[in-house]
Amino acid sequence: MNTVLITGANRGIGLEFARQYAADGWQVVACCRQPQQAEALNRLADQYKDRFSIHRLDVRELAEIDQLSHKLQDLSIDILINNAGVYPHAQNGEFGRISYDDWMEAFRVNTFAPLKMVEALIEQIACSQLKIVATITSKMGSIADNQRGGSYIYRSSKAAVNTVVKSLAIDLQPRGIIAVLLHPGWVQTDMGGRGALISTKQSVTGMKSILDRVTHSDTGKFIAYDGQHIPW
């Protein structure tokens, strides 16, 4: 049985990843900050019982990531999905109104945490069958695609994590690990808003299809949910 670990699994894209992988017969390790309040996630755990576990994890707290790794030291993790992310209030990310506290928070969650997750869980990933690290990023992190400006905080945190994963792809290649960046599209979530273009089911179905067929030739690539490659 393959195993997937998902951060930010209590809602939106993370919850849909948990739902789809559980339905496919995978062992799901779902992480979120407040498991006791994650009603939908707990319903999934009740439904799939022995192959679905929920772990409290605040990815901003690096010590908690180390503690999770210790707890899961005997587990093989076929796919790590770095999904947890934040989008600070729009007005705090615009020129002349930047909240530098929000900027640091965005980097802690969107950039620092994905790298720390891989550092902490590297042995569990390396001993698995599939050896895949998937980090959910955004097209807003593409420098080449930026035609509108603004959103300094979110754009920079995602551009930074894109660089992190590109380096991971190179550094982890000798261990047979594939590291990819996935753009989920503009999704109808709390972050994306009701006016977004696609549902979480459409987004995750597309990204999961990519992960189903990803190979070593794809490591370090920036891929949208529909399979299109995104420029840096």
N, C-alpha and C positions, 0 to 999 in steps of 0.2 A: 504494500500500500504506500503510495506517495504521500508526502507531507508538505503542506504549504503553511507558512507563517505570514500573517497579515497585520500590519500596524494600522491604527485608526479604523478598526473593524466594526465599530458600533453603529455606523450610519453611512449613507451615501454609497460611494464607490467601494469602500472597504467592506461594508455589509454585503453588498451584491457579490463581491469576490468570494466572501465566505459562503454565501448561499449557493453559488454555482459550483464551487469546488466540493462542497459537502454533498450536493446532489449527484456529483460525478463519482462519489465513493472515496474521495481523498480524506486523509486525516487533516483536520483544520486546527491550527493554533491561532486563535483570534486575540488580539491585544487592543486594549483601549484604556483610557484614563479612569473611567468610573464604571466598572462592570455591573455594579448593583443597579445602575440606572439605565443600562443598555437592554431595554425590554425585548426588542426584536432579536438581538443577538442571543439573549438567554433562551428565547423560544427556539432558535436554531439549535442551541446546545441541547435542549430537552428532546428535540426531534431526532438528533443524530447521536446523542449520548456518548458511547465509548470512543468515538473517533472525532469528537469536537470538544476542545477545551478553551476556556477563556482566562486570560491572564491580565492582571492590572499592570499597565505600563504607561508612564508619562515619558514620552521620548525626550522631553526637555531635560530630564534628570538622567545624566549619563550613568550614575551609579545604579539606577534601576535597570538599565539595559544590561549591565554586567551581572546583576542579580538574576535577571531572566535567563541569561546564558548559562549561569551556574545551575539553575533549576532544570534547564533543558539539555544538560551536558551529554546525556545519553541518547538524544534524539537526532535522527538524520533529517535535515531540512532540504527538500528538493527544490522548492521555490521560496525565496524570501521576497515579499512584496512590501516595499517601503511606500506606504500609502498615506500615512499621517501627514497632514499639511495645514498651514494656516494662510489666510488671506486677510491682512489687517484692513481696518476700515479705509475705504477708498480715499477719503479726505486726508488721511494721515500719510498717504504715500505720494502726494503730489508736490510739485515744486513750490517752495516757499512755505509749505505746511507739513514738512516731514516730521514724523514722530520717530526720533532715534531709538527710543525704547521699543517701539513696535518693530523697528528694523532689526534690532538685535534678536527680538523674539522670533521673527520670521526666519532668521538665519539659524537659530537654535533648532527649530522644528524642521524647516525645509532643507537645510544644508548640512548642519552638524550631525543631526540624528541619523540620516541614512548611512553616512560613513561609519558612525559609531556602531550601528546595528551590524554592519558587515564585519567590522573589526571584532566585535564581541562574539559573533556567531559563525566565524569563518570555519572553524573545525566541523561544526554540524553541517554546514553547507558542503564543504569539501568531501565529506564522507558519504554524501547522498548519491543517488543515481543520476539525477538531472543537473544538479549544480547550477541553478539559475538565480541571479539577483535582478529583480525588476524594480525600478524606482519610478514612481508616478511623478512626472514633471508637468510642464505646460509649454505650449507653443509660445506663451508670453516670455519664456526664457530664451527664445531664439533672438539673437542680435540681428541676424539678417532679415527676419520677418517683422521687426519692430517698425511699423509705419505710423504709429499714433503717439509715441512718446508716453510720458507719465508712468504711473504705477511703478515708481522707482523701487519700492521695497520688494514687492512680489517678483517683479521682473529680475532684479538682481539676485534674489535668493534662489530662483529657479535656474538662472544662467550659471550660478555658482555650483549648484548640485549637478548640472549637466557636465561641468568640468570635472567634478569629483568622480562621477561615474565613468567618464571617458578614461580617466587615469586608472580607476579600478579595473576596467576592462583589460588594460595593458598589464597591470601589476598581477592580476589574478589568473591570467591566461596560462602560466606554467602549471597551475593547479587544476586546470580544466574547467574553470568557472566562467560562465557566461554572464556578463553584466549589460543590461539594456535599459534605455530610457523610454518610457511610454507616455505619450500625450493622450489623455482620455477624451479629448474633444470638449466642447462647451456643454456641460452636463447639468441636468435638472437636479441639483443638490442644494443644500443650505449655502454652499459657497458659490455655486454657479447661478442660482436664482431660478425662479419659475419660468423666466423667459428664455432659458437656455434651449439649445437646438435638439438635444437628444436625451433619452432616458438613461438612467444608470444601467439598466439591462442591456441596452444597445451598446453602450460604452464598454462595459465589462465583457460582454460576449465577444466584441471585437478584439480587446486586449488579450483576453484568454486564448482566443484563436491564434494570436501571434505567439504567445508563450507555448502553445501546443506544438508549434513547428519551428521555433527558433533554433538556430544551430550556432556553432562556434564562429561561423563567418559573419554572424550578426552582432557579435559582441562589440560594445561601444557605440551602437547605432541609436539614433533618436527617431522613434517610429510612432506614428499616430495610430489611434484605435482602428482606423480603416486600412492600415497597412502602408500608408504613404510615408516616405522618409522626409523628415523635416530638416531644413538647413540650419546650421549652427548660427 
